Amino acid sequence: MSQFDYIARTQDGKRKEGSIDAKNINRASEKLSSQGLIVIKISEKDSSFDFMGPFLDRLSLKLEKLRTRIPLKTLVFFTRQLSTMFAAGLTIEKSFFFLSEEEKNKKFKKILTDVELNIKRGLQLSDCLEKHPGVFDNLYVSLVRAGEVSGQLSETLEELATYLESVDDTQRKVKSAMYYPTFILGFLVIMLFVTFTFIIPSFEGVYKSMDPSGEKGLPVYTEAMLWLGAKTKENLFAILTIFFSFSITLWLISLTDKGSLIKDSFFLKVPIFGKIIEQGALSKFNKTFGILIGAGVSVLDSMKLISKVVDNRVYEIAVNQSSKQIENGVTISQALKNTDKFPPIMIQLIKTGEETGEIDTLALRASEFYTKQVNAIVDRLTSLIEPVLIVVVGVVIGIIVVVTYLPIFDFGTTFMNQRG
């Protein structure tokens, strides 16, 4: 007998969460249906070690996102269209029918069709979207749910579309700044790999033909390069296997609580890039907080959602710590200050918002400030990184050329002197 957690909805539309004992997941679903409940989500409780639960959840979500991955701009366009249709008075069912008919992305079309079918079965829109976490994250579902409760679904979706658009714009700028250095560094790694695996070992025969007796010998650095090239060629399969195994192991470790904390803490300390990550996390925190509070979501529920969407384990822990303090009566600004993870200017804005009753407006302004900071850093990085990388690539290629051809020049000079 296993235990299953479930989220369901009663016949009169009320949401219900709980646990149920059953032999398997199908039997659990049947039990709930026999009680007159419409099952939204059901999953088996993990009875293994504590760290395995979050790890398996993250792994499952990563795989789900890979399986159902769609471009963010597609989601933005869909959200804006849905908002417009609701504002025009179309029903949810008709809106999804039209959108699924027109959708060109096959993966997304399949998801929209499934959402439409679940709506016909009587589920609310937020519950239908919750069945597809790879596309609709916690923030998206929660804002839709808030819009349903407040009766302002069209306005909420429009604001959500604007938010996703800003996220897409920031991600595009960061990616564009990273494309060039990633390409150059990737090219450099491939070039070094090919050089040490295939090109350098071929020079060993050239050196021996020019100095058959071995009296003159080779410079130490050339000998070291030949040795490294020979070992690389001999152990090519082992090197590739170790590299890919190590990469996959690191990725799996990064999905655990401890691993993700170490990874995110490390990246936050990396010069320049750490600042981009920090400012991006602060922007996302404030933007999400402002939208949720403005949509009528409670502070504690907002903090719970922010911890899931902030995409950084360091700030996730800080948000959870703040949430516990707020629950015990501490003000939002003081709770954030106590974590030592949020800058004074942001805390001051939140404090002013608490005093004036405009915390959502000031949080959104803080988000705009940090978004501008990210854009400014990215622009400076783009202008600086190109010449630096050109110099790095030039130096590496120059060293390889000198180490490879200098012995040949030496042999040639010696031969000319002997003839003279």
C-alpha positions in Angstrom: 0.0 0.0 0.0 1.4 3.4 -1.1 0.4 6.9 -0.2 -0.4 9.5 -2.9 -0.7 13.3 -2.7 -3.5 14.7 -4.8 -5.1 18.0 -5.9 -8.7 17.7 -7.0 -11.8 19.8 -7.4 -15.3 19.0 -6.0 -18.4 19.0 -8.2 -19.3 22.5 -7.0 -15.9 23.8 -8.1 -14.0 23.9 -4.7 -10.3 23.0 -4.7 -9.3 20.1 -2.4 -5.8 18.8 -1.5 -4.8 15.8 0.5 -3.3 12.3 0.7 -4.8 8.9 0.0 -3.7 5.3 0.4 -3.9 2.9 -2.5 -2.1 0.0 -4.2 -1.1 2.1 -7.2 -1.8 5.5 -8.9 -4.7 4.2 -11.0 -6.4 2.8 -7.9 -5.9 6.1 -6.1 -7.4 8.0 -9.0 -10.4 5.6 -9.1 -11.0 6.1 -5.3 -11.0 9.9 -5.7 -13.4 9.7 -8.7 -15.7 7.5 -6.7 -15.8 10.2 -4.1 -17.1 12.6 -6.7 -13.8 14.5 -7.1 -12.3 15.6 -10.4 -8.6 14.8 -10.2 -6.2 17.6 -11.2 -2.9 16.2 -10.1 -1.8 13.0 -8.3 1.7 11.8 -7.4 3.2 9.1 -5.1 4.8 10.3 -1.9 8.5 9.8 -1.9 9.6 7.6 1.0 13.3 7.7 0.3 15.9 10.0 1.8 15.0 13.7 2.3 17.3 15.0 -0.4 15.7 12.6 -3.0 12.3 14.3 -3.1 13.5 17.7 -4.3 16.1 16.1 -6.6 13.5 13.9 -8.3 11.1 16.8 -8.6 13.7 19.0 -10.2 14.9 16.2 -12.5 11.3 15.5 -13.5 10.6 19.2 -14.2 13.8 19.5 -16.3 12.9 16.5 -18.4 9.3 17.8 -18.8 10.6 21.2 -20.0 12.9 19.5 -22.5 10.1 17.3 -23.8 7.6 20.2 -24.1 10.0 23.1 -24.8 8.5 26.0 -26.7 10.0 29.4 -27.4 9.1 32.1 -24.8 8.0 34.4 -27.5 5.3 31.8 -28.5 4.0 31.8 -24.9 4.0 35.6 -24.8 2.0 35.8 -28.1 -0.4 33.1 -26.8 -1.0 34.9 -23.5 -1.7 38.2 -25.3 -4.1 36.6 -27.7 -5.9 34.8 -24.9 -6.2 38.2 -23.0 -7.7 39.9 -26.1 -10.2 37.1 -26.6 -11.4 37.2 -23.0 -11.7 41.0 -23.2 -13.8 40.6 -26.4 -16.2 38.3 -24.5 -15.3 34.9 -25.9 -15.6 31.9 -23.6 -12.5 30.0 -22.4 -13.5 26.9 -24.4 -13.9 28.9 -27.7 -10.7 30.8 -27.1 -8.7 27.7 -26.8 -10.4 26.1 -29.7 -9.5 29.0 -32.0 -5.9 29.2 -30.6 -5.2 25.5 -30.9 -6.5 25.5 -34.5 -4.2 28.4 -35.5 -1.1 27.2 -33.5 1.8 26.2 -35.8 4.0 24.7 -33.1 3.1 21.0 -32.9 4.1 20.6 -29.2 2.2 23.6 -28.1 -0.8 22.7 -30.3 -1.1 19.4 -28.5 -0.9 21.1 -25.1 -3.6 23.6 -26.1 -5.9 20.8 -27.3 -5.4 18.9 -24.0 -6.3 22.1 -22.1 -9.4 22.6 -24.2 -10.5 19.0 -23.5 -10.0 19.4 -19.7 -12.0 22.7 -19.8 -14.9 20.8 -21.4 -14.7 18.3 -18.5 -15.4 21.1 -16.1 -11.9 22.0 -14.8 -10.9 25.6 -14.3 -8.3 27.2 -16.6 -5.6 27.3 -13.8 -6.1 23.6 -13.0 -5.8 22.7 -16.7 -2.6 24.7 -17.1 -1.2 23.2 -13.9 -1.1 19.8 -15.7 1.6 21.1 -18.0 4.4 22.5 -15.7 7.0 22.3 -18.5 5.2 25.2 -20.3 3.2 26.9 -17.6 5.2 27.5 -14.5 4.0 28.1 -10.9 3.9 31.9 -11.4 1.8 31.6 -14.6 -0.7 29.2 -13.0 -0.9 31.3 -9.8 -1.6 34.5 -11.6 -4.3 32.9 -13.8 -5.8 31.5 -10.6 -5.7 35.0 -9.0 -7.4 36.4 -12.1 -10.1 33.8 -11.9 -10.8 34.6 -8.3 -10.8 38.4 -8.8 -12.8 38.3 -12.0 -10.1 40.2 -13.8 -8.5 37.4 -15.9 -8.2 39.4 -19.0 -6.2 42.2 -17.2 -4.1 39.7 -15.3 -3.2 37.9 -18.6 -2.2 41.2 -20.2 0.1 42.0 -17.3 1.5 38.5 -17.4 2.2 38.8 -21.1 4.0 42.1 -20.5 6.1 40.5 -17.8 7.0 37.5 -20.0 7.9 39.9 -22.7 10.3 41.8 -20.4 11.9 38.4 -19.3 12.2 37.4 -23.0 13.9 40.7 -23.8 16.4 40.4 -20.9 17.2 36.8 -21.7 17.7 37.6 -25.4 20.2 40.4 -24.5 22.1 38.2 -22.1 22.2 35.3 -24.7 23.3 37.6 -27.5 26.2 38.8 -25.2 27.1 35.2 -24.6 26.9 33.9 -28.1 30.2 35.4 -29.3 32.4 34.4 -26.4 30.8 30.9 -26.3 31.4 30.4 -30.0 35.0 31.6 -29.7 35.8 29.6 -26.6 34.2 26.5 -28.1 36.2 27.0 -31.3 39.4 27.3 -29.2 38.7 24.1 -27.3 37.9 22.2 -30.5 41.0 23.6 -32.1 43.2 22.6 -29.2 41.7 19.1 -29.1 42.3 18.5 -32.8 45.8 20.0 -32.6 46.9 17.8 -29.7 45.1 14.7 -31.0 46.0 14.7 -34.7 48.4 17.5 -35.7 51.1 17.5 -33.0 51.7 13.7 -33.0 52.5 13.9 -36.8 55.4 16.3 -36.1 57.2 13.7 -34.1 58.2 12.0 -37.4 59.4 15.4 -38.8 61.6 16.0 -35.8 63.1 12.5 -36.0 63.9 12.8 -39.7 65.7 16.1 -39.1 67.7 14.7 -36.1 68.0 10.9 -36.6 70.7 10.5 -34.0 68.8 12.5 -31.4 72.0 14.4 -30.4 70.5 17.8 -30.6 67.3 16.8 -28.8 64.1 18.9 -28.5 63.3 21.7 -26.1 61.5 20.7 -22.9 58.3 22.4 -23.8 58.2 20.7 -27.2 58.8 17.3 -25.6 56.0 18.0 -23.2 53.7 19.0 -26.0 54.5 15.8 -27.9 53.9 13.7 -24.8 50.6 15.3 -24.2 49.5 14.9 -27.8 50.5 11.2 -27.8 48.6 10.5 -24.6 45.5 12.4 -25.8 45.5 10.3 -29.0 46.0 7.0 -27.1 43.3 7.7 -24.6 40.8 9.5 -26.8 37.8 7.3 -26.0 38.6 7.4 -22.2 39.0 11.2 -22.2 35.7 11.7 -24.0 33.9 9.2 -21.7 35.3 10.8 -18.5 34.4 14.3 -19.8 30.8 13.4 -20.6 30.4 11.3 -17.4 31.8 14.2 -15.3 29.5 16.7 -17.0 26.4 14.6 -16.5 27.4 13.9 -12.8 27.8 17.7 -12.2 24.4 18.4 -13.8 22.7 15.8 -11.6 24.4 17.1 -8.4 23.3 20.6 -9.3 19.7 19.4 -9.1 20.1 18.5 -5.4 19.5 21.1 -2.7 23.1 21.2 -1.6 24.5 21.0 -5.1 22.3 23.8 -6.4 23.3 26.0 -3.5 27.0 25.4 -4.1 26.6 26.1 -7.9 24.5 29.3 -7.5 26.8 30.6 -4.7 29.8 30.0 -6.9 28.3 31.8 -9.9 27.2 34.8 -7.8 30.9 35.3 -6.9 32.1 35.2 -10.5 33.3 38.7 -11.6 30.8 40.6 -13.9 28.7 37.5 -14.6 27.9 37.2 -10.9 26.6 40.7 -11.0 24.4 40.0 -14.0 22.9 36.9 -12.1 22.4 38.9 -8.9 20.7 41.9 -10.6 18.6 39.5 -12.7 17.4 37.6 -9.6 16.5 40.9 -7.9 14.6 42.1 -11.0 12.6 38.9 -11.1 11.9 39.0 -7.4 10.5 42.5 -7.5 8.6 42.1 -10.8 7.0 38.9 -9.5 6.2 40.4 -6.1 4.7 43.5 -7.6 2.5 41.6 -10.0 1.3 39.1 -7.4 0.5 41.7 -4.8 -1.3 43.8 -7.5 -3.3 40.8 -8.5 -4.6 40.4 -4.9 -2.4 37.4 -3.9 -1.5 37.4 -0.2 2.1 38.3 0.9 2.8 34.8 2.2 1.5 33.1 -0.9 3.4 35.6 -3.0 6.7 34.8 -1.2 6.0 31.1 -1.5 5.6 31.5 -5.3 8.6 33.8 -5.6 10.9 31.2 -4.0 9.9 28.8 -6.8 10.4 31.2 -9.7 13.5 33.2 -8.7 15.7 30.5 -10.3 18.5 30.9 -7.7 19.0 28.6 -4.7 20.7 31.4 -2.6 17.7 33.7 -3.1 15.2 30.9 -2.8 16.5 30.2 0.7 16.5 33.9 1.6 12.9 34.3 0.4 11.8 31.2 2.5 13.6 32.6 5.6 11.8 36.0 5.0 8.5 34.2 4.6 8.8 32.5 8.0 9.7 35.8 9.7 6.7 37.6 8.0 4.4 34.8 9.2 5.7 35.6 12.8 4.8 39.2 12.5 8.0 40.8 11.1 7.5 43.5 8.4 8.4 42.6 4.8 11.2 45.1 4.6 12.7 44.0 7.9 12.4 40.3 7.0 14.3 40.8 3.8 16.9 42.9 5.5 17.5 40.2 8.1 18.7 37.7 5.3 21.6 40.0 4.3 20.9 39.1 0.7 18.9 42.1 -0.5 20.5 45.5 -1.2 19.6 48.6 1.0 18.0 50.5 -1.9 15.5 47.7 -2.5 14.7 47.3 1.1 14.1 51.1 1.4 11.7 51.0 -1.5 9.8 48.0 0.0 9.6 49.9 3.4 8.3 53.0 1.7 5.7 50.9 -0.1 4.6 49.4 3.2 4.1 52.8 4.7 2.3 54.3 1.7 0.3 51.2 0.7 1.9 51.2 -2.7 4.2 48.2 -2.2 3.3 46.6 -5.6 4.0 49.9 -7.5 7.4 50.4 -5.8 8.3 46.8 -6.3 7.7 47.1 -10.0 9.8 50.3 -10.1 12.6 48.4 -8.3 12.3 45.7 -10.9 12.7 48.3 -13.7 15.8 49.6 -12.0 17.5 46.2 -11.8 16.5 45.4 -15.3 18.3 48.5 -16.5 21.3 47.5 -14.5 21.4 44.1 -16.2 21.1 45.8 -19.6 23.9 48.2 -18.8 26.2 45.5 -17.6 25.5 43.4 -20.7 26.2 46.3 -23.0 29.5 47.0 -21.3 30.4 43.3 -21.3 29.7 43.0 -25.0 32.0 45.9 -25.8 34.9 44.5 -23.7 34.7 40.8 -24.2 35.4 40.8 -28.0 38.9 42.3 -27.9 39.8 40.3 -24.8 38.8 37.0 -26.5 40.7 37.9 -29.7 43.8 38.5 -27.6 43.4 35.2 -25.7 42.9 33.2 -28.9 45.8 34.9 -30.5 48.1 34.2 -27.6 47.1 30.5 -27.5 47.6 30.0 -31.2 50.9 31.9 -31.1 52.2 29.7 -28.3 51.3 26.5 -30.1 52.9 27.7 -33.4 56.1 28.8 -31.6 56.4 25.5 -29.6 55.7 23.4 -32.7 57.9 25.2 -35.3 60.8 26.6 -33.2 62.6 23.2 -33.2 62.3 23.0 -37.0 63.8 26.5 -37.3 66.6 25.5 -34.9 67.4 22.3 -36.9 67.3 24.4 -40.1 69.7 27.0 -38.7 72.1 24.3 -37.4 72.0 22.5 -40.9 72.8 25.8 -42.7 75.7 26.5 -40.3 77.2 23.1 -40.9 77.0 23.5 -44.6 78.6 26.9 -44.3 
